[in-house]
């Protein structure tokens, strides 16, 4: 479990660094729109993950 948590934390840090780097490559007038789009995407992914976690396990046939 600790290994999975460490991998997830590393992925978050990598994504955060990449986003910070990309932010400088995007014109200033589009940065707010990009930030909103990223937040919207993250919220959708998180909602999907929560929904999946609440689903009963699927039995293989």
C-alpha positions as CSV (number, residue, x, y, z in Angstrom):
1,X,0.0,0.0,0.0
2,X,2.8,2.4,0.8
3,X,4.4,1.7,-2.6
4,X,1.2,2.6,-4.4
5,X,0.9,5.8,-2.4
6,X,4.5,6.7,-3.2
7,X,3.9,6.1,-6.9
8,X,0.8,8.2,-6.8
9,X,2.6,11.0,-5.1
10,X,5.4,10.9,-7.6
11,X,2.9,11.0,-10.5
12,X,1.2,14.1,-8.9
13,X,4.6,15.8,-8.5
14,X,5.5,15.0,-12.1
15,X,2.2,16.3,-13.4
16,X,2.5,19.4,-11.3
17,X,5.9,20.2,-12.6
18,X,4.8,19.6,-16.2
19,X,1.8,21.9,-15.7
20,X,4.0,24.6,-14.2
21,X,6.4,24.3,-17.2
22,X,3.6,24.4,-19.8
23,X,2.0,27.4,-18.1
24,X,4.9,29.6,-19.3
25,X,4.4,28.3,-22.9
26,X,0.8,29.4,-23.1
27,X,-0.1,32.9,-23.9
28,X,-1.2,34.9,-20.9
29,X,-4.7,35.5,-22.1
30,X,-5.3,31.7,-22.3
31,X,-3.8,30.7,-18.9
32,X,-7.0,31.2,-16.9
33,X,-9.0,29.2,-19.5
34,X,-6.4,26.4,-19.4
35,X,-6.5,26.4,-15.5
36,X,-10.3,26.1,-15.6
37,X,-10.1,23.3,-18.1
38,X,-7.6,21.4,-16.1
39,X,-9.6,21.7,-12.9
40,X,-12.7,20.6,-14.7
41,X,-10.9,17.5,-16.1
42,X,-9.4,16.6,-12.7
43,X,-12.8,16.9,-11.1
44,X,-14.4,14.6,-13.7
45,X,-11.6,12.0,-13.3
46,X,-11.9,12.1,-9.5
47,X,-15.7,11.7,-9.8
48,X,-15.3,8.7,-12.1
49,X,-12.8,7.2,-9.7
50,X,-15.1,7.7,-6.7
51,X,-18.0,6.2,-8.7
52,X,-15.9,3.2,-9.7
53,X,-14.8,2.6,-6.1
54,X,-18.4,2.5,-5.0
55,X,-19.4,-0.1,-7.5
56,X,-19.7,-3.7,-6.4
57,X,-16.9,-6.0,-7.6
58,X,-17.6,-7.6,-10.9
59,X,-17.5,-11.3,-11.0
60,X,-15.7,-12.9,-14.0
61,X,-17.7,-15.5,-15.9
